[in-house]
């Protein structure tokens, strides 16, 4: 339950591979489950992971994305929902809530949305230290799982994912143990039957 490999399996289905942010005056605010847009990305160069892709929405159907990679700036205007190709990445942006975009653009500077594409190893590296698992009662086989982050929804999702994966693992482990016992009985029952039955 405390291993990095188990944590990697547990969070593999959570939407952590792409992070969505709004840049404030001082801090960036993560929109973990509340982003006004969604990105579907294909990496063409894995070294691009962790790069900030700034996106500016001109209107509900058009946007511009720009990023800096190895001191070279890349920028492109594109229609929403079309696939955009760069030398390092290809992605598609879908608008989920344009009203939210308009509201947020009134609060933040216009070009201050950005997203980051992460590898699963980066996600594990970034979040594993935030997880805490404590054995509460060995006899009752209870554990306490906590996760620290600024986003309460993400905390709940990670804790639920770890708990669900552990329960599934425990069921599979017990099932395998039962199968082993049954296989042992099936194999040795004829022998026991011959010994016990005259």
C-alpha positions in Angstrom: 0.0 0.0 0.0 2.9 2.4 0.6 5.0 1.4 -2.4 5.5 3.8 -5.4 4.4 1.1 -7.8 1.1 0.6 -6.0 0.6 4.3 -5.9 1.3 4.5 -9.6 -1.3 1.8 -10.3 -3.8 3.5 -8.0 -3.7 7.0 -9.6 -3.2 5.8 -13.2 -6.8 6.5 -14.2 -7.0 9.9 -12.5 -6.8 13.1 -14.6 -3.4 14.0 -13.4 -1.4 13.6 -16.7 -2.5 17.1 -17.8 -2.6 19.9 -15.3 -4.8 23.0 -16.0 -3.8 26.3 -14.4 -4.7 30.0 -14.2 -1.8 32.3 -13.5 -2.6 34.9 -10.8 -0.5 37.9 -9.8 1.7 35.8 -7.6 0.6 32.1 -7.7 -0.8 29.7 -10.3 -4.1 28.2 -9.4 -4.8 24.6 -10.5 -8.2 23.8 -12.0 -7.9 20.0 -11.3 -11.5 19.1 -12.1 -12.9 22.5 -12.9 -11.1 23.4 -16.1 -13.1 25.3 -18.7 -11.4 23.4 -21.5 -9.9 19.9 -22.0 -6.7 18.9 -23.8 -6.0 15.6 -25.4 -2.3 15.4 -26.1 0.1 13.0 -27.9 3.8 13.5 -27.0 6.2 13.4 -30.0 9.2 14.2 -27.7 9.0 13.0 -24.1 11.4 15.8 -23.0 8.5 18.3 -23.4 6.8 16.9 -20.3 6.6 19.6 -17.6 6.6 22.5 -20.1 3.9 25.2 -19.7 1.7 25.6 -22.7 0.0 29.1 -22.5 -3.3 29.3 -24.2 -5.3 32.4 -25.1 -8.9 32.1 -26.2 -9.8 34.7 -28.8 -13.4 33.5 -28.7 -15.4 30.3 -28.3 -14.0 28.8 -31.5 -10.5 30.1 -31.8 -7.4 30.1 -29.6 -3.6 30.7 -29.7 -1.1 28.4 -27.9 2.5 29.3 -27.2 5.3 27.6 -25.3 9.1 27.9 -24.7 11.2 24.8 -25.3 15.0 24.9 -25.2 15.0 28.7 -25.4 13.0 28.7 -28.6 9.4 30.0 -28.6 6.6 28.2 -30.5 3.2 29.7 -31.2 0.2 28.9 -33.3 -3.4 30.1 -33.8 -5.9 27.3 -34.2 -9.6 26.5 -34.3 -10.9 24.8 -31.1 -11.4 21.1 -31.5 -8.9 20.8 -34.4 -5.6 18.9 -33.8 -2.6 21.2 -33.5 0.8 19.9 -34.5 4.1 21.1 -33.2 7.5 19.4 -33.5 7.3 18.1 -29.9 3.6 17.5 -29.3 0.2 17.2 -31.0 -3.0 18.1 -29.1 -6.6 19.0 -29.4 -8.4 21.5 -27.2 -12.1 21.2 -26.5 -14.1 24.0 -25.0 -16.2 22.8 -22.0 -17.5 26.1 -20.6 -16.9 29.3 -22.5 -18.9 31.4 -19.9 -16.3 30.3 -17.3 -13.5 31.4 -19.6 -15.1 34.9 -20.0 -15.5 35.1 -16.2 -11.9 34.0 -15.5 -10.5 36.3 -18.2 -12.1 39.3 -16.4 -10.2 38.2 -13.2 -6.8 37.3 -14.7 -4.7 38.8 -17.5 -5.9 37.6 -20.9 -3.0 35.1 -21.7 -2.7 33.5 -18.3 -4.2 30.1 -18.9 -1.7 27.3 -19.2 -1.6 23.5 -19.2 1.2 21.1 -18.4 1.6 17.6 -19.8 3.1 15.2 -17.3 4.5 11.7 -17.6 3.2 9.1 -15.1 6.6 9.1 -13.5 6.4 12.9 -13.0 3.0 12.5 -11.5 4.2 9.9 -9.1 7.3 11.9 -8.2 5.2 15.1 -7.6 2.5 13.4 -5.5 3.9 10.3 -3.8 5.3 12.3 -0.8 1.9 13.9 -0.2 0.4 10.4 0.5 0.3 9.1 4.1 -0.8 5.6 5.0 -1.1 4.6 8.7 -2.0 1.2 10.2 -4.8 2.1 12.6 -5.6 -1.4 14.0 -3.8 -4.5 13.0 -6.5 -6.9 14.3 -9.3 -5.1 12.6 -7.1 -4.6 9.5 -7.9 -0.9 9.2 -5.7 1.8 7.7 -5.9 5.5 7.5 -5.1 7.1 4.1 -4.5 10.8 3.8 -3.3 13.0 1.0 -2.2 16.6 1.2 -2.8 19.1 -1.6 -4.3 22.6 -2.1 -7.2 21.1 -4.1 -9.7 19.2 -1.9 -11.3 17.4 -4.8 -7.9 16.0 -5.9 -7.3 14.9 -2.3 -10.6 13.0 -2.2 -10.0 11.4 -5.6 -6.5 10.2 -4.7 -7.6 8.8 -1.4 -10.5 7.0 -3.0 -8.3 5.7 -5.8 -5.8 4.3 -3.4 -8.5 2.8 -1.1 -10.3 1.2 -4.1 -7.2 -0.2 -5.5 -6.2 -1.7 -2.1 -9.6 -3.3 -1.7 -9.4 -4.8 -5.2 -5.9 -6.0 -4.5 -7.0 -7.5 -1.2 -9.9 -9.3 -2.9 -7.7 -10.7 -5.6 -5.1 -11.8 -3.1 -7.7 -13.6 -1.0 -9.2 -15.2 -4.2 -5.7 -16.4 -5.2 -5.2 -17.8 -1.7 -8.6 -19.6 -1.9 -7.7 -21.0 -5.3 -4.4 -22.3 -4.0 -6.3 -24.0 -1.1 -8.8 -25.5 -3.5 -6.1 -26.7 -5.9 -4.3 -28.3 -3.0 -7.5 -30.1 -1.9 -8.3 -31.2 -5.5 -4.8 -32.5 -5.9 -4.6 -34.3 -2.6 -8.2 -35.3 -1.9 -8.1 -38.5 -3.9 -5.0 -39.5 -1.8 -6.7 -38.6 1.4 -9.8 -40.4 0.4 -7.9 -43.6 -0.3 -6.2 -43.3 3.1 -9.3 -42.5 5.1 -11.9 -44.7 3.3 -11.2 -48.4 3.8 
